[in-house]
Amino acid sequence: MSDKVYDLSQLEELGGGDQEFVSMMVMTFLEHTPGQLEELKTAHSSGDLATMGAIAHKIKPNVDMFGINAITQDIRDLEQMGKNGISNDDTAAKMLKVEQELRVAFDQLKQI
């Protein structure tokens, strides 16, 4: 398997080393974030930039908490692009990167 795209150290620190807490947070992440990703994609493809920004804002803490560092800036950029009504090739590229990285994270986290 390739290198992990996530880092649970912040989550482990928050939980004080309680692995049950970490497992619960991972399960919650896997329960909610894939649906949010689909909402993000739908908002982007339909041109609903305000919703795109709002959903990126919801996903952002999870990206941070799960240490998915490859898209830390991209999710913030999507949030701002949504708030500012910006949609261009850069937006589409960031959407694709966020989607791909989150899907890898979902697959990897299901293995733990």
Residue pairs with C-beta under 8 A, 6 or more apart in sequence:
1 108
1 111
2 104
4 108
5 68
5 70
5 101
5 104
5 105
5 108
6 66
6 67
6 68
6 105
6 108
6 109
7 66
7 67
7 69
8 22
8 26
8 66
8 67
9 67
10 64
10 65
10 67
11 22
11 25
11 65
11 66
11 67
12 22
14 21
14 65
15 21
15 22
15 25
25 65
26 109
26 112
29 62
29 66
29 109
30 106
30 109
30 110
33 59
33 62
33 102
33 106
34 102
34 106
36 55
36 58
36 59
37 59
37 98
37 99
37 102
37 103
39 51
39 55
40 52
40 55
40 56
40 59
40 78
40 95
40 98
41 95
41 99
42 48
43 49
43 51
43 52
43 55
43 82
44 52
44 87
44 91
44 92
44 95
47 87
49 81
49 82
49 85
49 86
49 87
50 82
50 83
50 85
51 82
52 78
52 81
52 82
53 78
53 79
53 80
53 81
53 82
53 83
53 84
54 82
55 82
56 75
56 76
56 78
56 79
56 82
57 79
59 75
59 98
59 102
60 75
60 76
60 79
62 68
63 71
63 72
63 75
64 72
66 105
66 109
68 101
68 102
68 105
70 97
70 101
71 97
71 98
71 101
71 102
74 94
74 97
74 98
75 98
77 90
77 94
78 91
78 94
78 95
78 98
80 86
81 87
81 90
81 91
81 94
